[in-house]
Amino acid sequence: MVQQKALLLPEKFGKLVVGERAIPKVEPGWVLVKIEATALNPVDWKIVKYGVFVEQFPAVLGTDAAGIIEEVGEGVTNVVKGDRVLFQGWYQSSDRTTFQQFSVVPAEFVAKVPSKISLDQAASIPLTLATAALGLYGKQPTKGSAGLSPPWEEAGRGKYEGKPILVLGGSSSVGQFAIQLAALSGFSPIIATASASNASYLKSIGVSHFIDRHTPTAELLVEVRSIIGSNPLEIVYDAVALPDTQKAGYELLSKGGQIVVTLNPVVDEETAAKEGKKFVHVFGNVNDPNQRETGKSLYSKLSGLLEDGSLEPNRVEVLPNGLEGIVGGLKRLEDDSISGIKLVARPQETA
Ligand SMILES: NC(=O)c1ccc[n+]([C@@H]2O[C@H](COP(=O)([O-])OP(=O)(O)OC[C@H]3O[C@@H](n4cnc5c(N)ncnc54)[C@H](OP(=O)(O)O)[C@@H]3O)[C@@H](O)[C@H]2O)c1
């Protein structure tokens, strides 16, 4: 069996360690990707610390990758060996995760990476774009989707012109994609919160009104209300979903409005329903059977959106020491010391 290097979690609550495991086999309709870059997400340290999501050990974490097609399974027609692609991993199988040198993925969920985007940048896209996209848009609206029309399809482009949107945590990786998608949907104004140091970047990707996230809540409410005037605020995307941000977003929401949250809602469904408001708790993975249709439609258009600049990747910082470097990177995410960038590791550079 041909072996590869992988960052292994030997057991629940264990310590991440570089080791070896077999390179997975390719099934019909799937592809094997040589991973050149993998991005780190908060969920990876949460799995280690809280023992959630993963039940089979040793496990490989990581759900964001970009690399080169190494082998295509029978029947695959959309990509060939040698193509540069990005894809999202799936924690239910360590053959499908990304803190390793090779991974398998259904061919329908890879997108070719345009030459102007590096593989490091491309790795910043899959999970957080999916979280922004699936939370807002739904082909088969599920509980975790606001069910809007996606802007990557013609009918949805610019459809929400003149409607305000508030993105809380705009500089987070998820927030950056929520802003860019909102701009493609035509939302206006696009109001976002983040630290002042990220204001000009967020304006460059579509924010029309920036509010410092350290503004006291009472002032934030006044500021948002003065920006939107008498327009109803029907959509809030809370990318950081902390208790305070959720409460502020919920308070600002109009009757009939929806607040998309990335973590558990702080108001129960029944109370929100009585007040005519709705929490949408997103599950940001295109491999989820309930969201495959929306995911497939997004992936069928993703290369084009990147090529024409409709979407741009996060700014990235490449960690040293290949897979080993992920350990320190996850600590920085846990310590909340990352601002407006994505940490990326290169598995092929593992010693
Ligand atoms: N449900 C799902 O499927 C799903 C999927 C992906 C992520 N998530 C969760 O979503 C959250 C965001 O993930 P991410 O990868 O986007 O995180 P991230 O990029 O690591 O988030 C870092 C950013 O959070 C911002 N931030 C921190 N506290 C804030 C506050 N009080 N108000 C506004 N912004 C604040 C910081 O902004 P400044 O530096 O500008 O202050 C920083 O840029 C995490 O909790 C993650 O676990 C859930």
The ligand as an SDF file (V2000), in Angstrom:
LIG
                    3D

 48 52  0  0  0  0  0  0  0  0999 V2000
  -21.7390   26.3200   10.9870 N   0  0  0  0  0  0  0  0  0  0  0  0
  -20.7520   26.0630   10.1420 C   0  0  0  0  0  0  0  0  0  0  0  0
  -20.8580   25.2030    9.2660 O   0  0  0  0  0  0  0  0  0  0  0  0
  -19.4860   26.8720   10.2190 C   0  0  0  0  0  0  0  0  0  0  0  0
  -18.6160   26.9030    9.1250 C   0  0  0  0  0  0  0  0  0  0  0  0
  -17.4810   27.7250    9.1770 C   0  0  0  0  0  0  0  0  0  0  0  0
  -17.2190   28.4530   10.3340 C   0  0  0  0  0  0  0  0  0  0  0  0
  -18.0570   28.3480   11.4010 N   0  0  0  0  0  0  0  0  0  0  0  0
  -17.8040   29.1260   12.6180 C   0  0  0  0  0  0  0  0  0  0  0  0
  -17.9250   30.4810   12.2330 O   0  0  0  0  0  0  0  0  0  0  0  0
  -17.0500   31.2920   12.9920 C   0  0  0  0  0  0  0  0  0  0  0  0
  -16.2130   32.1300   12.0190 C   0  0  0  0  0  0  0  0  0  0  0  0
  -15.3460   31.2740   11.2910 O   0  0  0  0  0  0  0  0  0  0  0  0
  -14.1930   31.8870   10.3820 P   0  0  0  0  0  0  0  0  0  0  0  0
  -13.3970   30.7810    9.8350 O   0  0  0  0  0  0  0  0  0  0  0  0
  -14.7830   32.8680    9.4420 O   0  0  0  0  0  0  0  0  0  0  0  0
  -13.3630   32.6390   11.5130 O   0  0  0  0  0  0  0  0  0  0  0  0
  -12.0310   33.5230   11.4450 P   0  0  0  0  0  0  0  0  0  0  0  0
  -11.7720   34.0030   10.0660 O   0  0  0  0  0  0  0  0  0  0  0  0
  -10.9610   32.7740   12.1360 O   0  0  0  0  0  0  0  0  0  0  0  0
  -12.4940   34.7260   12.3950 O   0  0  0  0  0  0  0  0  0  0  0  0
  -11.5740   35.6810   12.7850 C   0  0  0  0  0  0  0  0  0  0  0  0
  -12.2670   37.0260   12.6990 C   0  0  0  0  0  0  0  0  0  0  0  0
  -13.2890   37.1110   13.6710 O   0  0  0  0  0  0  0  0  0  0  0  0
  -13.5170   38.4790   13.8660 C   0  0  0  0  0  0  0  0  0  0  0  0
  -14.2020   38.7140   15.1490 N   0  0  0  0  0  0  0  0  0  0  0  0
  -13.8880   38.1760   16.3510 C   0  0  0  0  0  0  0  0  0  0  0  0
  -14.7510   38.6480   17.2880 N   0  0  0  0  0  0  0  0  0  0  0  0
  -15.6040   39.5010   16.6500 C   0  0  0  0  0  0  0  0  0  0  0  0
  -16.6990   40.3160   17.0730 C   0  0  0  0  0  0  0  0  0  0  0  0
  -17.0890   40.3510   18.3590 N   0  0  0  0  0  0  0  0  0  0  0  0
  -17.3530   41.0490   16.1470 N   0  0  0  0  0  0  0  0  0  0  0  0
  -16.9720   41.0210   14.8630 C   0  0  0  0  0  0  0  0  0  0  0  0
  -15.9290   40.3030   14.3970 N   0  0  0  0  0  0  0  0  0  0  0  0
  -15.2590   39.5500   15.2820 C   0  0  0  0  0  0  0  0  0  0  0  0
  -12.1340   39.1070   13.8310 C   0  0  0  0  0  0  0  0  0  0  0  0
  -12.3330   40.3860   13.2880 O   0  0  0  0  0  0  0  0  0  0  0  0
  -11.3140   41.6240   13.5050 P   0  0  0  0  0  0  0  0  0  0  0  0
   -9.9390   41.0450   13.4810 O   0  0  0  0  0  0  0  0  0  0  0  0
  -11.6100   42.5090   12.3330 O   0  0  0  0  0  0  0  0  0  0  0  0
  -11.6620   42.2160   14.8140 O   0  0  0  0  0  0  0  0  0  0  0  0
  -11.3410   38.1680   12.8980 C   0  0  0  0  0  0  0  0  0  0  0  0
  -11.0660   38.7410   11.6320 O   0  0  0  0  0  0  0  0  0  0  0  0
  -16.2260   30.3280   13.8610 C   0  0  0  0  0  0  0  0  0  0  0  0
  -16.8290   30.2400   15.1470 O   0  0  0  0  0  0  0  0  0  0  0  0
  -16.3780   28.9980   13.1470 C   0  0  0  0  0  0  0  0  0  0  0  0
  -16.2110   27.8780   13.9960 O   0  0  0  0  0  0  0  0  0  0  0  0
  -19.1890   27.5730   11.3660 C   0  0  0  0  0  0  0  0  0  0  0  0
  1  2  1  0
  2  3  2  0
  2  4  1  0
  4  5  1  0
  4 48  2  0
  5  6  2  0
  6  7  1  0
  7  8  2  0
  8  9  1  0
  8 48  1  0
  9 10  1  0
  9 46  1  0
 10 11  1  0
 11 12  1  0
 11 44  1  0
 12 13  1  0
 13 14  1  0
 14 15  2  0
 14 16  1  0
 14 17  1  0
 17 18  1  0
 18 19  2  0
 18 20  1  0
 18 21  1  0
 21 22  1  0
 22 23  1  0
 23 24  1  0
 23 42  1  0
 24 25  1  0
 25 26  1  0
 25 36  1  0
 26 27  1  0
 26 35  1  0
 27 28  2  0
 28 29  1  0
 29 30  1  0
 29 35  2  0
 30 31  1  0
 30 32  2  0
 32 33  1  0
 33 34  2  0
 34 35  1  0
 36 37  1  0
 36 42  1  0
 37 38  1  0
 38 39  2  0
 38 40  1  0
 38 41  1  0
 42 43  1  0
 44 45  1  0
 44 46  1  0
 46 47  1  0
M  CHG  2   8   1  16  -1
M  END
$$$$
